[in-house]
Amino acid sequence: MVETVDIASRSGPGAVTGRGAGPGALSAFAGARGRRLRRSAIALVLLAGALGTGCTVPGPEGHGAPAPHSGAQAEKSQLERAEQDAHRAGPAGSRADYVEQVAKDQKARVAAARTWGLEKTPLPAPRPPATKPFLNTRQGFEVEGGAALPPVFTTVPVKEKIVFLTVDDGAEKDPDFIRMMSELKIPYSAFLSDYVINDDYGYFRRMQDAGVALHNHTLNHRYMPGLSYEEQRREICGQQDSLQRLYGKRPPLFRPPYGNYNRDTLKAAQTCGVKAVPLWAAEAFPDHMEWREWDRDLHPGDIILTHFRGTGDWKGSMPDMVRQVMKTVTDKGYAVARLEDYV
């Protein structure tokens, strides 16, 4: 008998409830360095202003501007983090450029948060690590003989207060969602099933052009443990082939439908280039969150799941879902980071 892992009953601590020059040259160098450091200081001031924006002037859609974060601690920590990241960025010029870019992005994020009706401006994520963290399969999610197979996990091992947003299937193709996420500069990853994206492959090409990584969620969203090895391989590898043909890249990440898998699933995925199997620690809807862990909270490195859905399936739209999930994430002092920078 092949062992089946049903993630609805695998939760660890809890259950789903629904990280040689002369003086002239030296003088020129000192002057350039001084100008770069002044640019860096100015950018930090701009960043502080962006993080602290809390006006109540209505935006074009009638929404009030984002409220300031509770206390100054979140703002201070983001500013300190930008400075620390800048010092790790290398020479003074690259440090100044990095801090200026953080300030510029956050200023744009403040304006976009007002436009899209977010209560608070999303926090900027830290600079990605030079080396990605080592991934192990989460305890309780193992399959027999699975040590050499792609790891299955719900949380990336990091210390920073970051989480990762992932969106499954591709049924709803809301143009406002792509525009909203691009303007807010919120990274996310898409896990796609061919049977629901095949009526508009171009929508996801536009998403890819906006910097979103497209990953594998099988051809037809079938229950993997109920299929033979060869049937599973056709579902997974067939979607690998399709995504490579359509979008020019073979995805390294795979998420099994419903989060259910067995050893054959992981073996089949590995044969066609899958390196890791990210599941999720929480799920976002337009009107609430659902949690895997007993404490019903976010933790550093948690992966958040949501879906491409609209008002026909949800009590709200995809932009409504974004407002809900970002309220939760930002209220708790977290930033959304790009999963592919860590996995």
C-alpha positions in Angstrom: 0.0 0.0 0.0 1.3 3.5 -0.9 1.2 5.9 2.0 -1.0 9.0 1.5 -0.4 12.3 3.1 -3.6 14.3 3.7 -2.6 17.8 4.8 -6.0 18.5 6.2 -5.2 16.1 9.0 -1.4 16.9 9.1 -0.8 20.0 11.1 1.9 19.5 13.6 0.7 21.5 16.6 -2.7 22.2 15.1 -5.1 21.8 12.3 -6.6 23.7 9.4 -9.7 25.4 10.6 -11.6 26.9 8.1 13.2 34.4 6.3 48.9 54.7 -6.1 46.5 57.8 -6.2 47.5 61.3 -5.5 45.7 63.9 -3.3 43.4 65.0 -6.1 42.1 61.5 -6.6 41.6 61.0 -2.9 39.7 64.3 -2.8 37.5 63.3 -5.7 36.8 59.9 -4.0 35.9 61.6 -0.7 33.6 64.0 -2.5 31.8 61.2 -4.4 31.5 59.1 -1.2 30.1 62.1 0.7 27.6 62.8 -2.0 26.5 59.1 -1.9 26.2 59.1 1.8 24.1 62.3 1.7 21.9 60.7 -0.9 21.5 57.7 1.4 20.6 59.9 4.4 18.0 61.8 2.3 16.5 58.6 1.1 16.3 57.3 4.7 14.4 60.5 5.6 12.0 59.9 2.6 11.6 56.3 3.7 10.7 57.4 7.2 8.2 59.8 5.8 6.7 57.2 3.5 6.3 54.7 6.3 4.8 57.2 8.6 2.2 58.5 6.2 -1.3 58.5 7.8 -3.3 61.1 6.1 -7.1 60.8 5.7 -7.5 62.5 2.3 -9.9 60.4 0.2 -8.4 58.6 -2.8 -9.9 58.5 -6.3 -12.1 55.6 -5.3 -13.4 57.3 -2.2 -11.2 55.3 0.3 -9.4 57.0 3.1 -5.6 57.0 3.0 -3.8 54.2 5.0 -3.7 54.7 8.7 -0.3 54.9 10.4 1.0 51.6 11.9 0.2 51.2 15.6 2.9 53.0 17.4 6.2 53.9 15.8 7.8 50.5 16.3 7.0 49.0 12.9 8.2 52.1 11.1 11.4 52.3 13.1 12.2 48.6 12.6 11.6 48.9 8.8 13.9 52.0 8.7 16.6 50.3 10.7 16.3 47.2 8.5 16.8 49.3 5.4 19.9 50.8 6.9 21.3 47.4 7.9 20.5 46.0 4.4 22.3 49.0 2.9 25.5 48.3 4.9 25.4 44.7 3.6 24.9 45.9 0.0 28.6 46.8 -0.5 30.3 50.1 -1.4 28.8 53.4 -0.4 27.4 54.0 -3.9 25.5 50.7 -4.0 24.3 51.2 -0.4 22.9 54.7 -1.3 21.3 53.3 -4.4 19.6 50.5 -2.5 18.2 52.8 0.2 17.0 55.3 -2.4 15.2 52.4 -4.2 13.6 51.3 -0.9 12.4 54.8 -0.3 11.1 55.2 -3.9 9.2 51.9 -3.7 7.7 52.7 -0.4 6.5 56.1 -1.5 4.8 54.4 -4.5 3.3 51.8 -2.1 1.9 54.6 0.1 0.1 56.1 -2.9 -1.1 52.7 -4.2 -2.4 51.8 -0.7 -4.6 54.9 -0.8 -5.8 54.2 -4.3 -6.8 50.6 -3.5 -8.3 51.2 -0.1 -5.9 49.5 2.2 -6.1 50.5 5.8 -2.3 50.5 6.2 0.6 50.7 3.8 2.3 47.3 3.4 5.7 47.1 4.9 8.8 46.6 2.7 10.4 43.2 2.8 14.1 42.9 3.8 16.8 42.4 1.2 16.8 38.7 0.1 19.6 36.5 1.6 22.7 35.8 -0.4 22.2 32.1 0.3 18.8 30.5 0.4 17.9 28.6 3.6 18.1 24.8 3.6 14.7 23.1 3.4 13.5 20.0 5.1 10.2 18.2 4.9 8.0 19.3 7.8 7.7 16.8 10.6 4.5 14.7 10.1 4.5 15.4 6.4 7.1 12.7 5.5 6.6 9.7 3.2 8.4 6.4 3.5 11.8 6.6 1.8 11.3 10.3 1.0 14.6 11.7 2.2 15.9 12.1 -1.3 12.6 13.5 -2.7 11.6 17.1 -2.9 10.9 18.6 0.5 7.3 19.4 1.6 6.9 22.3 3.9 4.4 25.0 5.1 7.0 27.5 6.4 10.4 28.7 5.2 13.0 28.7 7.9 13.7 32.4 8.4 14.0 34.7 11.4 12.7 37.9 9.8 9.0 38.9 10.1 8.2 37.9 6.5 5.5 35.7 4.9 4.9 34.5 1.4 1.7 34.9 -0.7 0.8 32.1 -3.1 -2.3 31.9 -5.4 -3.7 28.7 -6.8 -5.4 27.3 -9.9 -6.2 30.3 -12.2 -9.9 30.2 -12.5 -10.6 33.9 -12.0 -8.7 36.3 -14.3 -9.3 39.7 -12.8 -7.2 42.4 -14.5 -7.5 44.6 -11.4 -5.7 42.0 -9.4 -2.5 42.2 -11.5 -2.6 46.0 -11.5 -3.3 46.2 -7.8 -0.4 43.9 -6.8 2.0 45.6 -9.3 1.1 49.1 -7.9 1.4 47.9 -4.3 4.6 46.1 -5.1 3.5 43.0 -3.3 5.2 39.8 -4.5 3.3 36.6 -5.0 3.6 33.3 -6.7 1.0 31.5 -8.9 0.4 27.8 -9.0 -1.5 27.0 -12.1 -3.8 24.2 -13.4 -4.1 24.0 -17.2 -7.8 23.1 -17.2 -8.7 26.6 -15.8 -6.1 28.7 -17.4 -6.5 27.4 -21.0 -9.2 29.9 -21.9 -6.8 32.9 -21.4 -3.1 31.9 -21.3 -2.3 35.6 -22.1 -3.6 36.7 -18.7 -0.8 34.8 -17.0 1.8 35.9 -19.5 0.9 39.5 -18.4 1.3 38.3 -14.8 4.7 36.8 -15.6 5.7 40.1 -17.4 4.9 41.9 -14.1 7.5 39.7 -12.3 5.4 36.9 -11.0 6.8 33.3 -11.0 4.4 30.7 -12.5 4.4 27.2 -10.9 2.8 23.8 -11.3 -0.6 22.8 -9.9 -1.2 19.9 -12.3 -3.1 19.7 -15.6 -6.5 18.9 -14.3 -6.5 19.3 -10.5 -7.1 15.7 -9.7 -6.7 14.0 -6.3 -3.2 12.7 -6.6 -3.2 9.7 -4.2 -6.1 8.2 -6.1 -4.1 8.0 -9.3 -1.4 5.5 -10.3 2.2 6.6 -10.6 2.0 7.0 -14.4 -1.3 8.9 -14.1 0.3 11.3 -11.6 3.3 11.7 -13.8 1.1 12.7 -16.7 -0.7 15.3 -14.6 2.5 16.8 -13.2 5.0 16.4 -16.0 2.3 17.3 -18.6 1.8 20.6 -16.8 5.6 21.2 -16.6 5.8 20.7 -20.3 2.8 23.0 -20.9 4.1 25.8 -18.7 7.5 25.6 -20.3 6.0 25.8 -23.8 3.7 28.7 -22.9 5.9 30.8 -20.7 9.5 29.7 -21.5 10.4 28.2 -18.1 10.1 24.9 -16.4 8.8 25.5 -12.9 10.9 24.3 -9.9 7.9 24.4 -7.5 4.9 22.1 -7.4 1.8 22.2 -5.2 -0.5 19.1 -5.2 -4.2 19.7 -5.5 -5.9 19.9 -2.1 -2.4 19.5 -0.6 -2.7 15.7 -0.8 0.1 13.6 -2.0 1.9 10.3 -1.6 5.4 8.9 -2.4 4.5 8.4 -6.0 3.5 12.1 -6.2 6.9 13.3 -5.0 8.7 10.7 -7.2 6.8 11.8 -10.3 7.4 15.5 -9.6 11.1 15.0 -9.1 11.4 13.2 -12.5 10.2 16.3 -14.3 12.3 18.9 -12.6 10.4 19.8 -9.4 12.8 20.8 -6.6 10.4 21.6 -3.7 6.7 21.3 -2.7 5.5 24.3 -0.7 2.1 23.8 1.0 0.7 26.5 3.3 0.3 27.6 6.9 -2.7 29.9 6.4 -5.4 30.6 3.8 -6.8 34.0 2.9 -10.4 34.8 1.8 -12.0 38.2 1.2 -13.7 38.1 4.6 -11.5 36.0 6.9 -8.4 34.0 7.4 -8.1 30.3 8.1 -5.1 28.8 10.1 -3.2 25.6 10.3 -1.6 26.2 13.7 -3.3 26.0 17.0 -2.4 29.6 17.9 -4.2 31.0 14.8 -1.3 33.4 14.1 1.4 34.2 11.6 5.0 33.1 12.1 8.2 34.1 10.3 8.4 32.3 6.9 4.8 31.2 6.8 3.3 30.5 3.4 -0.2 31.9 2.8 -2.5 30.3 0.3 -5.3 31.9 -1.6 -7.1 31.3 -4.9 -8.0 32.9 -8.2 -11.6 33.5 -7.3 -14.3 36.2 -7.8 -17.7 37.1 -6.5 -19.2 34.0 -8.0 -17.4 31.9 -5.5 -16.4 34.3 -2.7 -18.0 37.0 -0.6 -15.9 39.5 -2.5 -13.4 40.0 -5.3 -9.7 39.3 -5.6 -8.9 43.0 -4.6 -11.1 42.4 -1.5 -9.0 39.4 -0.7 -5.8 41.4 -1.0 -7.2 44.1 1.3 -8.1 41.4 3.9 -4.8 39.5 3.8 -2.7 42.6 3.8 -4.6 44.0 6.8 -3.8 40.8 8.7 -0.1 40.7 7.6 0.6 44.4 8.2 -1.3 44.6 11.5 0.9 41.8 12.8 4.1 43.7 11.7 4.9 41.4 8.8 6.1 42.1 5.2 5.4 39.9 2.1 8.6 38.6 0.5 9.1 36.8 -2.8 9.1 33.1 -2.3 11.6 32.4 -5.1 14.2 34.5 -3.3 14.2 32.0 -0.5 13.2 28.6 -2.1 
